[in-house]
């Protein structure tokens, strides 16, 4: 495993912690700044909106810069944002810090995925992306309990100081361990050849070249499939605590460890999905999405069983994240390495998150109960399956046409 991948995973871990730890700190932050729970909630909502905007804006603005330099700058922005949050004298500065830190999120994972795949042989590109995203999935497991524990022992500011320190380590790691050619060269697959030697070069290109990637139907189909798959999973996950307590019969204090079970599933699904995608990507994506739809539907049917709920929330994490590495490499392959398309994939996932959470809330408001978001999520994911089947069939048709000999 190239050492640069470890540095990228550490950066992903820090960014993931920033996103998730605030949930366990909101009561302390609201009390410290004497703001309402709703106002404190903007520290989460504002972050999410900033991710969606920053993913496109920063990637477009830095289109011609070397990708290693962009990553260093993005992590520096992340450090500044968390430092602002750690020293914030008032709520407004705290919110500003959250927004600044979030600006780097989408671009880091978009551009970072291109850098990660360039560090390994082509047949391992999805596994490389999975390693980078492993930091994010581990942060999903540890983020909320980390924030809650550190906040309980040393105060909420200590949590942001800790994340700032992780950001500085990631910054140093990326600067030292990621090669300067990363993101511009795909290493040759032949054994014994030096990384980058005799390999296909992938120039960053300007904004116009980046935008040309969106002429591909395959890029758009992959973005739609990404949004729908995230929307289905997040629509169910947003209300999972209510499902556990009101349907499955768990106590409220059990929710934390149940969410950790889900997070462990994310880690497993990410790594398994990356390996499967390198074997047969489209087949792996369709099977992962079908597995997620089936898991959500079964969860809705069996939610009254505590044992079944534990098993199914783990499988929900596995199947929910198994498609992520393959989706990233798929969109960047058809976009010919355009970083803007990779970052658009991150924005698509956030759009899907918002759509899924809204539809799940509508179902609950309609009086359909706390299992309704699971069924809604299953339906949304089935639409993602349909999109992926169409995308895969178009690829096979194109390949079949290319194989027909000319007369």
QUIRA-V290278 format. One record per residue. RES is the residue in one small letter. PSI is psi in whole degrees, 0 to 359 (none if undefined). Layout:
res: (RES,RES)
psi: (PSI,PSI)
This chain:
res: (x,x,x,x,x,x,x,x,x,x,x,x,x,x,x,x,x,x,x,x,x,x,x,x,x,x,x,x,x,x,x,x,x,x,x,x,x,x,x,x,x,x,x,x,x,x,x,x,x,x,x,x,x,x,x,x,x,x,x,x,x,x,x,x,x,x,x,x,x,x,x,x,x,x,x,x,x,x,x,x,x,x,x,x,x,x,x,x,x,x,x,x,x,x,x,x,x,x,x,x,x,x,x,x,x,x,x,x,x,x,x,x,x,x,x,x,x,x,x,x,x,x,x,x,x,x,x,x,x,x,x,x,x,x,x,x,x,x,x,x,x,x,x,x,x,x,x,x,x,x,x,x,x,x,x,x,x,x,x,x,x,x,x,x,x,x,x,x,x,x,x,x,x,x,x,x,x,x,x,x,x,x,x,x,x,x,x,x,x,x,x,x,x,x,x,x,x,x,x,x,x,x,x,x,x,x,x,x,x,x,x,x,x,x,x,x,x,x,x,x,x,x,x,x,x,x,x,x,x,x,x,x,x,x,x,x,x,x,x,x,x,x,x,x,x,x,x,x,x,x,x,x,x,x,x,x,x,x,x,x,x,x,x,x,x,x,x,x,x,x,x,x,x,x,x,x,x,x,x,x,x,x,x,x,x,x,x,x,x,x,x,x,x,x,x,x,x,x,x,x,x,x,x,x,x,x,x,x,x,x,x,x,x,x,x,x,x,x,x,x,x,x,x,x,x,x,x,x,x,x,x,x,x,x,x,x,x,x,x,x,x,x,x,x,x,x,x,x,x,x,x,x,x,x,x,x,x,x,x,x,x,x,x,x,x,x,x,x,x,x,x,x,x,x,x,x,x,x,x,x,x,x,x,x,x,x,x,x,x,x,x,x,x,x,x,x,x,x,x,x,x,x,x,x,x,x,x)
psi: (121,139,333,328,323,319,319,320,322,320,317,324,314,316,320,318,316,320,317,330,335,332,325,354,353,314,318,317,315,318,319,321,2,50,164,165,323,318,318,328,336,343,339,310,317,324,312,317,321,326,312,320,314,326,318,313,312,323,319,320,336,22,326,358,151,139,328,318,322,315,318,316,321,318,326,319,320,316,315,316,316,329,318,317,321,325,4,123,344,174,322,317,323,314,320,317,319,318,317,315,323,334,329,344,300,317,324,313,328,305,323,326,324,320,318,314,336,347,351,172,151,327,359,17,320,325,323,317,321,321,316,317,347,325,318,317,322,321,326,323,317,343,304,310,326,311,316,317,312,318,323,321,316,2,157,331,327,326,319,329,320,317,324,318,319,320,320,321,316,320,313,320,315,318,324,327,337,121,155,333,353,135,349,348,136,116,149,146,338,136,144,352,143,150,126,346,127,28,166,128,138,92,145,316,157,183,320,317,322,318,332,337,335,6,344,127,326,324,312,319,321,320,319,317,321,311,317,321,316,320,318,315,314,329,324,318,327,331,18,329,321,322,316,315,322,338,311,342,14,153,159,328,348,343,323,311,332,323,330,325,316,317,321,322,321,315,313,312,321,313,317,318,322,317,317,322,330,342,306,93,307,320,316,321,315,317,320,316,320,320,321,315,316,318,315,318,316,322,316,320,325,14,337,345,121,317,313,323,320,313,316,329,328,313,329,320,317,305,330,326,354,335,348,308,319,321,318,310,329,312,324,330,310,343,5,41,12,120,329,324,320,318,326,330,322,318,320,320,323,324,317,319,313,317,314,316,321,313,323,320,321,318,319,317,333,2,21,357,173,359,348,318,332,316,320,315,318,319,319,318,325,326,323,321,315,317,317,323,316,315,316,321,323,323,314,321,319,319,322,321,319,333,347,123,145,144,none)
